[in-house]
Amino acid sequence: MKSSQSQPEVKASPETPMMAQYRERKAELPADVLLLFRLGDFYELFGEDAQAGASLLGLALTHRQGMPMCGMPVDSADGYIARLVEAGRRVAVCEQVEAPKPGRLVRREITRVISPGSLLDPSSLRSKENNFCLALVPGRNQMGAAAIDLGTGEFRAGELGGEGELADLLCRLRPSEILLPEEAADPRTCRTRDKGLQALLGACAKPVLTRHKKWAFTEEHASTLLLSHFGTKSLAGFGLAAAPLALSAAGGLFHYLREELRQDLSHVRDIAPICRADLLVLDAVAQRTLELLSALGQGKSFLEAIDRTLTPGGGRLLRQWVCEPLGDRTRIQARQDGIAFWAERDRSRRELRELLRTIRDLERLLAKVAQGSASPREIGAIKDSLKPLSKIRDLLALSGEWASRRGDLEPQEDLVAEIERALVADLPLSCREGGIFQSGFDPALDALREAAESGKEWLLAFERSERERTGLRSLKLRYHPVFGYLLEVPRGQLSHVPSDYVRRQTLANAERFTRPELQEMEQKILGAEGRARELERELFRSLQQLLCARLPALQRAARALNEIDVAAALAELARERGYVRPEMVEEPIVEIVGGRHPVVEQALVGERFVPNDTYLDGRHARLAILTGPNMAGKSTYLRQIALICLLAHIGSFVPAARAKIGILDRIFTRIGASDDLASGQSTFLVEMQETANLLRHSTERSLVILDEVGRGTSTFDGLSIAWAVAEELCDRNRCLTLFATHYHELAELARNRSAVRNLSLAVREIDGEAVYLRKVVEGVIDKSYGLQVARLAGLPERTIARAAEVLSGLEAEEEDPGSKAVEARRRRRREEAEDLPLFPGWQRQNGKEGDRVG
């Protein structure tokens, strides 16, 4: 998006004071921002903004004095704003900041600018996902990154080592908006020799790209801005003193949100690392192929399968745990202790979870308080969410594991009592119409309400007396927002209207009149009601200030509740599914007895999941070659091991009878087939890129999951590549590897390498049909049962029969390596390899790629 200050010419004639005011406010904004201009009970869009808004929202476009315009009611504006933001537009809200007065133009100011990364409306956001605005500052060899979720106050910053780390970060945070300095290249479109980011980010939502002033990203400006906000003399405590690119990104993002979007950032009180060194790393490929956050098919994702949280904040924290598993044994065991506390106390856990059900999205509600945009109902929701704090605190009393979090749950009985004393039980959506505060809360408000109420009683008595005085039995007292209180007389009785009645309004079937004493009382009533509404708004602002004063304590309580909710949810999962606490050790080892897939076992209906054992270590079983027929469950088994290790590293119990897991530094996966046709990358090329990445970066403490490496090319090419990859992982990288393959020849690796084991998925053949036992056993299997799978897929029997004939012939030839048929086939392969270019459609000249042809 462009941030130029030039504005389109608004065609309005003649110029009115209101339109002049509109032009002034519009000139304060970048050209791409739509301005919602408050006129009474409506927000109006004018000129080109109206044309864009009407198209995006499906609103009727009207014209006044040649000016295009469309509008929306103030009470339902949040939904319209969310739709505009979802369409990639930024929206400025211009409010009336003073009460209307006769003969005077109401002062209007822009109160906030809403972009995809600053959306706060709970109904427009996914409750269990963060909404990050991410700033990136590209450098020569590194990249600065900073992210803020305005709804929770979470602020992260750090430096990334390359585009691979950027891809991992984008998959983990899934920002809705990316901020870049003006003229900086979009790093999402960059290409490396290892991978194309677009292919890796296929599962991620497409964030909106916004450009911001280049000078806002300078180190000097960023340092001044952040030091002023946090009130510190140094940024070393935030990890930014020796990270200039991270500092630039953090400062630019802060300036954009505070100055251009006019967001209040008082609830942002800390800066956390955006990438921590003590985490188990899951790159973008692993996040996608393990289906951590979203399923590739119709089933559940891993997160959906394990999520038992009851609060939105708890759901967001569990998501963070899944994307950022720990790599520190002490911290993992501390989480295990916290989960075990609830798993061992069924009654207390059930009581806790009933209390958690009453807690709303406290983090986001507090953010709206800080922004000054919380509604009466949202303040009521905060009060309801604070009520259970004391009882939850009491449940933690016997737990040493939760002692620190117990201290964060400061009782808020006085605050809850004050809000309950102030607000009515049935709160309105907004404070515009009043009716928020209880009688007896404020004497001045009670007096104004009494004056208005007594005036209304006078009106009823006046209506009765006028009927009796005039004899007009059909006379009724009506109220009109423009003309005020009026006496309505049906047209058939107009001849009996007294001479002291003053006509004010003509209707189709009646006339409306007023009298001096009615006008006098009208002024008293409306004046009292107007002053009462204004006083209620002042009292409501004071109530929000009371909450703002306690914001740090309330934010600590919200974070503590999130953590308690996640621990109790994982304990609930463990009790529900029979999970066990894994033993965490320092040496690289994966020892699982009776392991189960945490997603698949929940999806089975009428069928029992078959558990399997796994053993890998750094000395005797670094590489396991897994063979087995199609559909036997090799991919399920591979993912199962990776997900069990992931669960262990977030501190959770695991689906197994027993487990010992060594601390891992990374989990790599190469599973399934994918391509990136838009950028000219074939399935096999993507496969090789992913394999190259794990070969370069895996270590002795890494878990590597490989499925069918080399199957995208010719048989001998693929087998050669698979063989070399397996040797490299076992001999040089020495990582813990599970390698599933249909190349049965790889079983030969176990003959001269003691660290290689052969495993297979057991199958029994009955009357020519394969019966899958789903059991992993020692040894190798030499049949793939592809014809049986083809029959299950519905291939015609004539095709199956012909395939069986061809297969028998090929197998017979292979048994006689000197046969003429075998030699002729090998000769054809050599000739084809010499004739064909490496990449069809491309020419290579002097060892370099030439221009694309064809």
Secondary structure, DSSP 8 states (H G I E B T S, - for coil): ------------SS--HHHHHHHHHHHTS-TTEEEEEEETTEEEEEHHHHHHHHHHHT---EEETTEEEEEEEGGGHHHHHHHHHHTT-EEEEEEE-S--BTTB---EEEEEEE-GGG---GGGS-TTS---EEEEEE-SS-EEEEEEETTTTEEEEEEESSHHHHHHHHHHH--SEEEEETT---GGG-B-SS-BHHHHTTTS---EEEEE-GGGGSHHHHHHHHHHHHT-S-SGGGT-TT-HHHHHHHHHHHHIIIIIS----TT----EESS-TTB-EE-HHHHHHTTSSS-SSSS--HHHHH----SHHHHHHHHHHHHS-B--HHHHHHHHHHHHHHHT-HHHHHHHHHHHTT---HHHHHHHHHHT---HHHHHHHHHHHTTHHHHHHHTTT-STTHHHHHH----HHHHHHHHHHB-SS--S-SSS---B-TTS-HHHHHHHHHHHHHHHHHHHHHHHHHHHH--TT-EEEEETTTEEEEEEEGGGGGG--TT-EEEEE-SSEEEEE-HHHHHHHHHHHHHHHHHHHHHHHHHHHHHHHHHHTHHHHHHHHHHHHHHHHHHHHHHHHHHHT-B--EEESS-EEEEEEE--TTHHHH-SSS----EEEEEETTTBSEEEEE--TTSSHHHHHHHHHHHHHHHHTT--BSSSEEEEE--SEEEEE-S---BGGGTB-HHHHHHHHHHHHHHH--TTEEEEEESTTTTS-HHHHHHHHHHHHHIIIIII--EEEEE-S-GGGGGGGGS-TTEEEEEEEEEEETTEEEEEEEEEES------HHHHHHHHT--HHHHHHHHHHHHHHHHHHHSTT-HHHHHHHHHHHHHHHHS-SSTTEEEETTEEEEE--
